[in-house]
């Protein structure tokens, strides 16, 4: 009996240790192939060259165009999702009637459940042609429409996590503010939002991190032309799209072209890991603050 | 706004006391908030409307049972949805037992140990890793090092690693909701730890766990990027017959069709999206139903 209990416990432990091996595996694979990559390409070229053309005969390995591509789409998504998400969070937590809340929240959750390839289709087939009527110079592939659609995709993340943060603000703060004669608007924006600030920042950082790692929307609608620009109307390429592009092609294994996707993957991994850990740190601080 | 408009507003403001202005501001924000909330809903409606408008006419029995073709009008999604089914079942078989076991260990056994703490932080980090990175891991580890190639098994293993953090976290949440008195009652009757978990805790938490695993599986079938990276093919004219056969899935088929410039192919994509969204929404619906029923029924 005792033996059986011990065996079961060890088995369960092994299952949870698998997650550690996953992390070790990811980091190991990325480091191994990235080292191979940097044997052939200098780190300085990788970080400072302004062109990314590993698949052409004249190979250049500057990640800056891919970084700006990712930055641009992420920026557009953030500009859409943060003000909208925060307003929705304040509205749902401070203003809305219970029936509206119960009706709208599941719908926003549906937005989060839609597969990203569907959003990509939507950006390319619906949003871009719509914008082309307003901005005739908009190219068929551009950063604008996938950025905006990505903003809609991360909207539920911002709104629901921010709402949780607003909800956690003690009721006494609201009552104190009302007692001083403040309106709901003043209370929400000058008392509640500032005191939920760290929780709201957590939601924003997580949303940004999600946008940086998002692949299918940009792979479908933003194009495959790495270029160093902040013009949202022309085709660009993000880090994630580049990995997809190489995966779809016929690049021989153990070539420098093949290793580029791991170097790009490493960059992507480091950036998102950094952002996620900033958000964990903020969350921890925030929990202590409220106790 | 012109100069005239501005001065007009200034004049108007004089008539109101500050309080009145603030009251208007308050009312205005109420409608603005409602408007913003509706934007999300409207976009969802537009998306669904567009997909139905473009895809519904293309959707018929021949499309669902048809093999892929280079001609849009003859192409079907048979191999794609069979591939999705393979991936779904295999991923469930691999990820569910491991994920639930890990959740059990972290919640019921060494809750406060240093190792559990490290595992916990690690899981939180894994949940934030972009899915395409899991594809790179699957490509090197399963497809190349273990020589499984671009097979169904490679795909399922990769997606299993991807959804493990979700399963573990939701399992732990479900187990947390089981009151401690249930465990104490079981121990008092002389049950061992595992007997308590197996006969009391798991049955009490099963609906919560189910909700979590169904949601994680619905996430897995919508994933495209990691499967493309491990080398899943975009054109597969046959269905996989074993776990080592190559495969394609619905999202990859959709991606393939969307990437083509011809209008007919985007209609195909829309029709395939209807099927994919139906599967996703049905699974989410089941999860919500279970959660709802569970909340109503169980009163400790």
Interface residues (C-beta under 8 A of the other chain):
Chain A: X1 X4 X5 X8 X9 X11 X12 X13 X15 X16 X17 X18 X19 X20 X22 X23 X25 X26 X29 X30 X32 X33 X84 X87 X88 X90 X91 X92 X95 X96 X100 X104 X106 X107 X108 X110 X111 X113 X114 X115 X116 X117 X118 X119 X120 X121 X122 X124 X125 X126 X152 X155 X156 X159 X183 X184 X185 X186 X188 X206 X209 X212 X213 X214 X215 X216 X219 X220 X240 X243 X244 X247 X248 X253 X261 X262 X265 X268 X269 X272 X273 X275 X276 X277 X280
Chain B: X22 X23 X25 X26 X29 X30 X32 X33 X34 X36 X37 X39 X40 X41 X43 X44 X46 X47 X50 X51 X54 X97 X98 X99 X101 X102 X104 X105 X106 X109 X116 X118 X119 X121 X122 X123 X124 X125 X126 X128 X129 X130 X131 X132 X133 X134 X135 X136 X137 X139 X140 X141 X144 X161 X164 X165 X168 X192 X193 X194 X218 X221 X222 X223 X224 X225 X228 X229 X231 X234 X251 X254 X255 X258 X259 X266 X269 X270 X273 X276 X277 X280 X281 X284 X288
